[in-house]
Amino acid sequence: MYKRSGFLALTTVGVVLCTAALTPSVSQAAGSADGEKGSYAEKHGLTVDDIGHINALNEKALNLGQPGRPAGGLLPSATESLRASASAGDRVTPPAEPLDSMPDAYRAHGDRAATGISNYIRKWQQAYSHRDGKPQQMTEAQREQLSYGCVGVTWVNSGPYPTNKLAFASFDENKYKDTLETTGPRPGETRAEFEGRIAKQSFDEAKGFNRARDVASVMNKALENAHNEGAYLSNLKAELTKSNDALSKEDSRSNFYSALRNTPAFKDRNGGNYDPSKMKAVIYSKHFWSGQDPRNPSDKRKYGDPDAFRPDQSTGLVDMSKDRNTSRSPAKPGESYVNFDYGWFGDQKEANPDNTIWTHANHYHSPGGAMGPMQVYESKFRNWSSGYTDFDRGTYIVTFIPKDWNTAPAKVKQGWP
């Protein structure tokens, strides 16, 4: 019934275990004592070995995407890395769904609706697959991308594997400094734990999301009636200058101004075909851990690096070049953490962030293995932006897709119908 696939060719690869979020916000919660739900492993009953073997597979895959490695390297089979009890099912590509097959109702719980991967494929074909107004059956390559879990959801909707180059966030420097000066560690809390907790609380995901939306809106205005990249960049610079936006002062060679030309779909004859007016700016999100630098003291890898992945205070841009997709280091025996979580937003026009819908997933698709089948979630913003103790950073990332794709409609309805 299922096509087993232990290999997938790609140039940049990533984590295959994701998270399902709950309330409250990552930027508001500092640990289970502050309202978080603990770690992903605790929530889902996974062992240290389960998480360790999965992350080992991810690290092996990530090495294939490093500079200097041949393009199109193959992902290792999950059975090469996972212990026997966890590898029985492997990652599996779900079967094709008939184009005229209608989805079943989702399971709703609070601000989240959930469904299986095959049902999501049916919804995707009905609601998001359209090219030039015509529905498309999800291809085998797209189903294989989707099977990677949270990153697969963003991957199949955005086109290329996410590169995270135009990431935005909001960090309150004054709040961080004032809190450090006026409060101290909790009983039994080390200085490193205290500083990591306060740094995490000083991020505001709603403001970071709104900044990304504002930038995407300006980009979309600049794309209108621009039939070559020069016209788009001229329009973009003019719009940013008119609003006195600090991004207008970014170097012309920066990721911000080169983002469109580096988008594969922009250069694709069946996509933008080098015509900016055929493209639009859309948004997705990534949650991850700050303490990734292996040169840092172990406390920063355990409790977070207060200085890492802070946004530029003028532009809101986050330098993601040092993001190694490294998971948090355990502080105590028995702890284990996953690497990241991705959520797809697209181009919804709902003004209130709390009413927006974010599509993500629990983990890669392994219906016959210890991890089990992949579940796809459609969550309201408060649910999406909530955090496990695995993460202390949340970024909102702008990318481009062709306008004639329907993976980022103006309105997204949670669940089905």
C-alpha positions as CSV (number, residue, x, y, z in Angstrom):
1,M,0.0,0.0,0.0
2,Y,2.8,2.4,0.8
3,K,5.9,3.1,-1.2
4,R,8.9,2.8,1.1
5,S,11.6,5.3,0.4
6,G,14.7,5.6,2.5
7,F,16.4,8.0,0.1
8,L,15.7,11.4,-1.3
9,A,17.9,13.6,-3.5
10,L,18.2,17.2,-2.5
11,T,20.9,19.8,-1.9
12,T,19.9,21.0,1.5
13,V,18.3,18.7,4.0
14,G,17.0,18.9,7.5
15,V,15.2,17.5,10.5
16,V,12.5,15.0,10.2
17,L,11.0,15.3,13.6
18,C,8.7,18.3,14.4
19,T,6.5,19.5,17.2
20,A,2.8,20.2,17.8
21,A,2.4,23.3,19.8
22,L,0.1,24.5,22.6
23,T,-0.5,27.8,24.4
24,P,1.1,30.2,25.6
25,S,3.6,32.1,23.4
26,V,7.2,31.0,23.1
27,S,8.1,34.6,23.8
28,Q,6.0,34.5,27.0
29,A,6.9,31.1,28.4
30,A,10.3,30.3,29.9
31,G,9.8,26.8,31.0
32,S,7.3,24.3,32.3
33,A,7.0,26.4,35.4
34,D,5.8,29.3,33.3
35,G,3.1,27.5,31.5
36,E,4.9,25.5,28.8
37,K,4.1,21.9,28.3
38,G,7.6,20.6,28.9
39,S,9.6,19.0,26.0
40,Y,8.3,17.4,22.9
41,A,9.7,14.1,24.1
42,E,7.8,14.3,27.4
43,K,4.6,15.3,25.7
44,H,4.7,12.4,23.2
45,G,6.3,9.7,25.4
46,L,9.5,9.4,23.4
47,T,12.7,8.1,24.9
48,V,16.2,9.6,24.9
49,D,17.2,7.0,22.3
50,D,14.2,7.9,20.1
51,I,15.2,11.5,20.0
52,G,18.9,10.8,19.8
53,H,18.7,8.4,16.9
54,I,16.4,10.8,15.0
55,N,18.7,13.7,15.5
56,A,21.7,11.6,14.5
57,L,19.9,10.9,11.2
58,N,19.3,14.6,10.8
59,E,22.9,15.5,11.4
60,K,24.1,12.9,8.9
61,A,21.6,14.3,6.3
62,L,22.6,17.9,7.0
63,N,26.2,17.1,6.3
64,L,25.2,16.2,2.7
65,G,24.1,19.8,2.2
66,Q,27.3,21.5,3.3
67,P,29.3,23.6,0.8
68,G,31.7,21.6,-1.3
69,R,29.5,18.5,-1.1
70,P,28.1,17.2,-4.5
71,A,24.7,18.6,-5.2
72,G,21.9,16.2,-5.1
73,G,23.4,14.0,-2.4
74,L,21.2,11.2,-1.0
75,L,19.6,11.2,2.4
76,P,20.7,8.2,4.4
77,S,18.1,5.5,5.0
78,A,16.5,5.9,8.3
79,T,17.4,2.2,9.0
80,E,21.1,3.2,8.9
81,S,20.6,5.5,12.0
82,L,17.6,4.3,14.0
83,R,17.8,1.4,16.3
84,A,15.8,-1.7,15.3
85,S,12.8,-1.0,17.5
86,A,12.5,2.5,16.0
87,S,13.3,1.7,12.4
88,A,10.7,-0.9,11.6
89,G,8.6,1.5,9.6
90,D,11.3,3.9,8.3
91,R,10.1,7.1,6.6
92,V,7.4,6.3,4.1
93,T,6.0,8.2,1.1
94,P,2.2,8.2,1.3
95,P,0.3,6.9,-1.7
96,A,-1.3,9.1,-4.3
97,E,-4.9,10.3,-3.7
98,P,-7.4,10.6,-6.6
99,L,-7.8,14.2,-7.7
100,D,-11.6,14.1,-7.2
101,S,-11.4,12.5,-3.7
102,M,-12.8,14.8,-1.0
103,P,-11.2,15.1,2.4
104,D,-12.9,14.0,5.6
105,A,-13.5,16.3,8.6
106,Y,-10.5,17.2,10.7
107,R,-10.4,16.4,14.5
108,A,-10.7,19.8,16.3
109,H,-9.3,20.5,19.7
110,G,-9.2,24.0,21.0
111,D,-7.3,26.2,18.5
112,R,-5.9,23.3,16.6
113,A,-7.4,20.9,14.0
114,A,-5.6,17.7,13.1
115,T,-5.7,15.1,10.4
116,G,-3.7,12.3,8.8
117,I,-1.2,12.9,5.9
118,S,-3.4,11.3,3.3
119,N,-6.4,13.4,4.2
120,Y,-4.2,16.5,4.1
121,I,-3.2,15.5,0.6
122,R,-6.9,15.4,-0.4
123,K,-7.5,18.8,1.1
124,W,-4.3,20.2,-0.5
125,Q,-5.5,19.0,-3.9
126,Q,-8.9,20.6,-3.5
127,A,-7.8,23.8,-1.9
128,Y,-4.2,24.6,-2.6
129,S,-2.9,22.7,-5.6
130,H,-4.2,24.9,-8.4
131,R,-1.9,26.2,-11.1
132,D,-3.4,28.8,-13.4
133,G,-6.8,28.0,-11.8
134,K,-6.6,24.2,-12.5
135,P,-6.4,21.7,-9.6
136,Q,-3.3,19.4,-9.7
137,Q,-2.7,16.0,-8.2
138,M,0.1,16.0,-5.7
139,T,3.1,14.4,-7.4
140,E,5.2,11.6,-6.0
141,A,8.1,14.0,-5.5
142,Q,5.8,16.4,-3.5
143,R,4.4,13.5,-1.5
144,E,7.9,12.5,-0.6
145,Q,8.7,16.1,0.4
146,L,5.6,16.2,2.6
147,S,6.5,13.0,4.3
148,Y,9.4,14.8,6.2
149,G,6.9,16.3,8.6
150,C,6.8,20.0,9.6
151,V,9.5,21.0,7.2
152,G,7.8,18.9,4.5
153,V,4.6,20.9,4.9
154,T,6.5,24.2,4.2
155,W,8.6,22.5,1.5
156,V,5.6,21.3,-0.5
157,N,3.8,24.7,-0.3
158,S,6.8,27.0,-0.9
159,G,8.6,24.9,-3.6
160,P,12.2,24.7,-2.6
161,Y,13.6,23.4,0.7
162,P,13.3,26.4,3.1
163,T,16.5,28.4,3.3
164,N,15.4,30.8,6.0
165,K,17.4,33.8,4.7
166,L,14.8,36.5,5.2
167,A,14.0,35.9,8.8
168,F,12.4,38.5,11.1
169,A,11.9,38.6,14.8
170,S,11.2,41.2,17.6
171,F,13.4,41.5,20.7
172,D,12.9,44.1,23.5
173,E,16.4,45.1,24.5
174,N,15.2,47.4,27.2
175,K,13.0,44.8,28.8
176,Y,15.9,42.3,28.7
177,K,18.3,44.8,30.4
178,D,15.8,46.1,32.9
179,T,14.7,42.6,34.0
180,L,18.3,41.5,34.4
181,E,19.0,44.6,36.6
182,T,15.8,44.5,38.7
183,T,15.4,40.7,39.2
184,G,17.6,37.7,39.9
185,P,17.7,34.0,39.5
186,R,14.9,31.9,41.0
187,P,15.8,29.6,43.9
188,G,18.1,26.8,42.5
189,E,18.4,28.6,39.2
190,T,21.9,29.3,37.8
191,R,22.9,32.6,36.3
192,A,23.0,31.0,32.9
193,E,19.5,29.6,33.3
194,F,18.3,33.0,34.5
195,E,19.8,34.9,31.6
196,G,18.5,32.4,29.0
197,R,15.0,32.6,30.5
198,I,14.9,36.4,30.5
199,A,16.3,36.5,26.9
200,K,13.5,34.1,25.8
201,Q,10.9,36.2,27.5
202,S,12.1,39.3,25.8
203,F,11.1,38.0,22.3
204,D,7.7,38.9,21.0
205,E,6.5,36.5,18.3
206,A,3.4,38.6,17.4
207,K,5.6,41.6,16.7
208,G,8.0,39.5,14.8
209,F,5.2,38.1,12.7
210,N,3.7,41.5,12.1
211,R,7.1,42.9,11.0
212,A,7.4,40.0,8.4
213,R,3.9,40.8,7.2
214,D,4.7,44.5,6.8
215,V,7.8,43.7,4.8
216,A,6.0,41.1,2.6
217,S,3.3,43.7,1.9
218,V,5.9,46.2,0.7
219,M,7.6,43.6,-1.4
220,N,4.3,42.7,-3.0
221,K,3.5,46.3,-3.9
222,A,7.0,46.6,-5.4
223,L,6.4,43.4,-7.5
224,E,3.3,44.9,-9.1
225,N,3.9,45.9,-12.7
226,A,7.6,45.2,-12.4
227,H,8.6,43.1,-15.4
228,N,12.3,42.8,-14.7
229,E,14.4,42.6,-11.5
230,G,15.8,46.1,-11.9
231,A,12.3,47.6,-11.9
232,Y,11.3,45.5,-8.8
233,L,14.4,46.6,-6.9
234,S,13.8,50.3,-7.8
235,N,10.2,50.0,-6.7
236,L,11.2,48.3,-3.5
237,K,13.8,50.9,-2.6
238,A,11.4,53.7,-3.3
239,E,8.6,52.2,-1.1
240,L,11.0,51.6,1.8
241,T,12.5,55.1,1.5
242,K,9.0,56.6,1.4
243,S,8.2,55.0,4.7
244,N,11.6,55.6,6.2
245,D,12.2,51.9,6.7
246,A,15.7,50.9,7.7
247,L,15.7,48.1,5.2
248,S,16.2,50.8,2.5
249,K,19.7,51.1,3.8
250,E,20.6,47.4,3.4
251,D,23.5,46.7,1.1
252,S,22.4,46.0,-2.5
253,R,24.2,42.6,-2.2
254,S,22.4,41.6,1.0
255,N,20.0,38.7,1.3
256,F,17.2,41.1,1.4
257,Y,17.7,42.6,-2.1
258,S,19.0,39.3,-3.7
259,A,16.1,37.2,-2.3
260,L,14.0,37.3,-5.5
261,R,16.8,36.4,-7.9
262,N,17.8,33.5,-5.7
263,T,14.3,32.0,-5.7
264,P,14.3,28.9,-8.0
265,A,10.6,29.5,-9.0
266,F,11.4,33.0,-10.2
267,K,13.9,31.6,-12.8
268,D,11.7,28.7,-13.7
269,R,10.0,29.0,-17.1
270,N,6.8,27.6,-15.6
271,G,7.0,29.9,-12.6
272,G,8.1,33.6,-12.7
273,N,10.2,33.2,-15.8
274,Y,12.3,36.2,-14.6
275,D,9.2,38.4,-14.4
276,P,8.7,39.8,-10.9
277,S,5.1,40.7,-11.5
278,K,4.4,37.0,-11.7
279,M,5.7,36.4,-8.1
280,K,4.4,37.2,-4.6
281,A,6.0,37.3,-1.2
282,V,4.7,34.8,1.4
283,I,5.6,33.8,5.0
284,Y,6.5,30.7,7.0
285,S,7.9,30.3,10.5
286,K,10.7,28.4,12.2
287,H,11.1,27.6,15.9
288,F,14.6,26.5,17.1
289,W,17.2,26.6,19.8
290,S,19.7,29.5,20.3
291,G,22.6,27.7,22.0
292,Q,24.0,26.1,18.9
293,D,27.6,27.3,18.8
294,P,29.8,24.4,19.7
295,R,32.5,26.8,21.0
296,N,30.2,28.2,23.6
297,P,30.3,27.0,27.3
298,S,28.0,24.0,27.9
299,D,25.6,26.2,29.9
300,K,24.7,28.2,26.8
301,R,24.0,25.0,24.9
302,K,21.8,23.8,27.8
303,Y,20.0,27.1,28.7
304,G,20.3,29.2,25.6
305,D,22.6,31.9,24.3
306,P,21.1,35.3,25.2
307,D,23.1,37.0,22.4
308,A,22.4,34.5,19.6
309,F,19.9,35.1,16.8
310,R,18.7,38.5,18.0
311,P,17.2,40.6,15.3
312,D,18.8,43.8,14.1
313,Q,17.0,46.5,16.1
314,S,16.5,48.7,13.1
315,T,15.4,46.2,10.4
316,G,14.1,43.2,12.4
317,L,16.3,40.9,10.3
318,V,17.8,37.9,12.0
319,D,21.2,36.5,10.8
320,M,20.4,32.8,10.3
321,S,23.8,32.0,8.8
322,K,24.9,30.3,12.1
323,D,21.8,28.2,12.4
324,R,23.1,24.6,12.3
325,N,19.7,23.0,13.1
326,T,21.3,21.8,16.4
327,S,19.1,20.7,19.2
328,R,19.2,21.9,22.8
329,S,21.7,20.0,25.0
330,P,20.2,18.1,27.9
331,A,20.8,19.7,31.4
332,K,19.7,16.6,33.3
333,P,19.9,12.8,32.7
334,G,16.8,11.6,30.7
335,E,16.3,14.9,28.9
336,S,16.3,15.1,25.1
337,Y,15.1,17.8,22.6
338,V,14.2,18.0,18.9
339,N,15.8,20.4,16.5
340,F,13.1,22.7,15.1
341,D,9.5,23.2,14.0
342,Y,8.3,24.8,10.8
343,G,4.9,26.3,10.2
344,W,3.4,27.5,6.9
345,F,1.4,30.7,6.7
346,G,1.4,31.8,3.1
347,D,-0.4,35.1,2.3
348,Q,-3.5,35.2,4.4
349,K,-5.2,38.6,4.6
350,E,-6.7,38.1,8.1
351,A,-5.6,41.2,10.0
352,N,-5.7,39.7,13.5
353,P,-2.7,37.4,14.1
354,D,-4.7,35.3,16.6
355,N,-7.1,34.3,13.8
356,T,-4.5,33.2,11.3
357,I,-3.9,29.6,10.5
358,W,-0.5,27.8,10.6
359,T,0.0,24.4,9.0
360,H,2.6,22.1,10.5
361,A,3.0,18.5,11.6
362,N,4.1,16.2,14.4
363,H,7.0,14.3,12.7
364,Y,8.0,12.4,9.6
365,H,5.6,9.7,8.2
366,S,6.4,6.3,9.6
367,P,3.1,4.3,9.8
368,G,4.8,1.0,10.5
369,G,7.5,2.3,12.9
370,A,7.8,3.5,16.4
371,M,7.1,7.1,15.5
372,G,3.8,6.2,13.8
373,P,2.0,8.0,11.0
374,M,2.4,11.7,10.4
375,Q,-0.3,14.1,11.6
376,V,-0.9,17.5,10.0
377,Y,-2.0,20.3,12.2
378,E,-3.8,23.6,11.3
379,S,-3.3,25.8,14.3
380,K,-4.3,29.4,15.3
381,F,-1.4,31.7,15.9
382,R,-1.4,31.5,19.7
383,N,-1.3,27.7,19.3
384,W,1.5,27.8,16.7
385,S,3.6,30.4,18.6
386,S,3.4,28.4,21.8
387,G,6.5,26.6,22.8
388,Y,8.0,23.5,24.1
389,T,11.2,23.8,26.2
390,D,13.0,22.5,23.1
391,F,12.9,26.1,21.6
392,D,13.7,29.6,22.6
393,R,13.6,31.4,19.3
394,G,10.8,32.0,16.8
395,T,11.4,33.7,13.5
396,Y,9.0,34.7,10.7
397,I,10.5,34.2,7.2
398,V,9.6,35.8,3.8
399,T,10.0,33.9,0.6
400,F,8.5,34.0,-2.9
401,I,6.2,31.8,-4.9
402,P,4.5,32.3,-8.3
403,K,1.2,34.1,-8.2
404,D,-0.5,31.4,-10.1
405,W,0.2,28.9,-7.4
406,N,-2.7,28.6,-4.9
407,T,-0.6,27.3,-1.9
408,A,-0.9,30.7,-0.3
409,P,-4.5,31.9,-0.7
410,A,-5.8,35.1,0.9
411,K,-8.1,33.1,3.2
412,V,-7.4,29.7,4.8
413,K,-10.2,27.7,6.5
414,Q,-9.2,25.6,9.4
415,G,-10.1,21.9,8.9
416,W,-12.7,20.6,6.4
417,P,-15.2,21.5,5.3
